[in-house]
Amino acid sequence: MPVPKEGDYIAIQSYKHDGSLHRTWRDTMVLKTSEYELIGCNDHTLVSESDGRRWLTREPAIVYFHKRYWFNIIAMIRESGVAYYCNLASPYVLDKEALKYIDYDLDVKVFANGEKRLLDVDEYEEHAAKWHYSAEVDHILKSNVKVLVDWINERKGPFSKEYVDLWYNRYLELSHRQ
């Protein structure tokens, strides 16, 4: 599978631990790929849920995926400021169909004012029991929550204003060329 180039569009698919498709984002523009990460942008992108519902994302968002970390980060660019939605999830894989990962329910939301909230703990515990998450997966996810919170607190990578501005401006440049 050739690695997508800057300006290419890819689909993103999230799955649940049992292998069932959870959610698909149709068109995400690739802004950067490297050995371990993929940065993209989606803007008014069609999202399809496993129950058949479909909706469009409301604002531009910079998406960050990594092959070594068990989370991905969505920086939503809003008039009130940048808000973040972080999924605790397996590292991504890329094939000719899409960028794919397993969503492990736990989410960290960071509001534009900096407030952080851990979401869906009950859903995580329910699915952990239902699908028998291993002790190893549980440990990896919980240690990655700590890494993620450190990144947020240190304004590392996607959590810095400069990062979001840089990649959003790159998206605007590339989208005007097409």
C-alpha positions in Angstrom: 0.0 0.0 0.0 1.6 3.3 -1.0 1.6 5.8 1.8 -0.8 8.7 1.1 0.8 11.9 0.1 0.2 15.4 1.3 -3.1 16.6 -0.2 -4.5 13.0 -0.7 -7.8 12.2 0.9 -8.3 9.0 3.0 -11.2 7.5 5.0 -10.9 6.8 8.7 -12.6 3.8 10.3 -12.9 3.1 14.0 -13.7 -0.4 15.2 -14.7 -1.9 18.5 -12.6 -4.5 20.3 -14.9 -7.3 18.9 -14.0 -6.2 15.3 -17.3 -4.5 14.5 -17.2 -1.3 12.6 -18.0 1.7 14.9 -17.7 4.9 12.8 -16.3 6.1 9.4 -15.2 9.5 8.4 -15.3 9.7 4.6 -12.8 12.4 3.5 -9.8 13.5 5.6 -7.1 15.4 3.8 -3.6 14.1 4.6 -1.3 16.9 5.7 1.8 14.9 6.8 2.8 11.3 7.1 6.0 10.0 8.7 7.2 6.7 9.9 5.0 6.8 13.0 2.4 9.5 12.6 -0.3 10.8 10.3 -1.7 14.4 10.5 -4.8 15.3 8.6 -7.7 17.7 8.4 -11.4 17.2 7.9 -13.9 19.9 7.4 -17.6 19.3 7.0 -16.8 15.6 6.5 -19.5 12.9 6.2 -19.5 10.6 9.2 -21.3 7.3 9.2 -22.3 5.6 12.4 -22.6 1.8 12.8 -26.4 2.2 13.4 -26.8 3.9 10.0 -26.9 7.5 11.2 -25.0 9.9 9.1 -23.9 13.5 9.9 -21.4 16.2 8.8 -18.7 17.5 11.1 -19.4 21.1 12.1 -16.0 22.7 12.0 -12.5 22.1 10.6 -10.5 19.7 12.7 -6.8 18.7 12.7 -6.5 15.0 13.4 -3.4 13.3 14.9 -2.7 9.6 14.8 0.4 7.7 16.0 1.7 4.2 15.6 3.1 4.0 19.1 0.6 5.8 21.3 -2.8 4.3 22.3 -4.7 7.5 21.6 -5.6 9.8 18.8 -6.4 13.5 19.0 -9.0 15.7 17.2 -8.4 19.4 17.5 -11.7 21.1 16.6 -11.2 24.7 15.4 -14.1 26.7 16.7 -14.9 30.4 17.0 -14.6 30.1 20.8 -11.1 28.6 20.5 -9.7 25.1 19.9 -11.4 22.2 21.7 -10.0 18.7 21.7 -11.6 15.3 21.6 -9.1 12.5 22.4 -9.9 8.8 21.8 -8.1 6.1 23.8 -7.6 3.7 21.0 -5.1 1.3 19.5 -2.3 2.6 17.4 -3.5 3.0 13.8 -2.9 0.8 10.8 -3.2 2.0 7.2 -4.4 -0.2 4.3 -5.8 0.6 0.9 -9.2 1.0 2.3 -8.6 3.4 5.2 -6.7 4.4 8.3 -8.1 2.0 11.0 -8.0 1.8 14.8 -9.8 0.2 17.7 -11.8 2.6 19.8 -11.5 1.8 23.5 -14.4 4.0 24.7 -12.5 6.2 27.1 -12.2 9.8 25.9 -10.6 12.9 27.2 -12.3 16.2 26.2 -10.5 19.4 26.5 -12.6 22.5 26.3 -11.4 25.8 24.8 -11.1 27.2 28.3 -8.6 24.4 29.2 -11.0 22.3 31.4 -10.4 18.6 31.0 -12.9 15.8 31.4 -12.5 12.0 31.2 -15.6 10.6 29.5 -17.3 7.2 29.0 -15.7 5.4 32.0 -18.9 3.4 32.4 -18.9 2.4 28.7 -15.3 1.4 29.0 -16.0 -0.9 32.0 -19.1 -2.4 30.3 -17.2 -3.2 27.2 -14.1 -4.4 29.1 -16.3 -7.0 30.8 -18.3 -7.9 27.7 -15.3 -8.3 25.4 -12.8 -9.4 28.0 -10.2 -6.7 27.6 -6.9 -8.3 28.8 -5.1 -6.9 31.9 -2.4 -5.9 29.5 -4.7 -3.8 27.3 -6.3 -2.2 30.4 -2.8 -1.3 31.7 -1.7 0.1 28.4 -4.8 2.3 28.1 -4.6 3.6 31.6 -0.9 4.5 31.2 -1.7 6.2 27.9 -4.3 8.3 29.7 -1.5 9.6 31.8 0.7 10.3 28.8 -2.2 12.1 27.1 -2.8 14.3 30.2 0.9 15.1 30.4 0.8 16.3 26.7 -2.3 18.4 27.5 -0.7 20.0 30.6 2.5 20.6 28.7 0.7 21.9 25.6 2.8 19.4 23.7 2.3 18.7 19.9 -1.4 19.0 18.9 -2.2 20.8 22.2 -0.2 23.9 21.2 -1.7 26.8 19.4 1.3 27.0 17.0 0.7 23.3 16.0 -2.9 23.8 15.2 -2.3 27.1 13.3 0.6 25.6 11.3 -1.5 22.5 10.2 -4.7 24.4 9.6 -2.9 27.0 7.4 -1.3 24.1 5.5 -4.8 22.6 5.0 -6.0 26.0 3.6 -3.1 26.2 1.2 -3.6 22.7 -0.1 -7.4 23.0 -0.4 -7.1 26.2 -2.4 -4.9 24.4 -4.9 -7.5 21.8 -5.8 
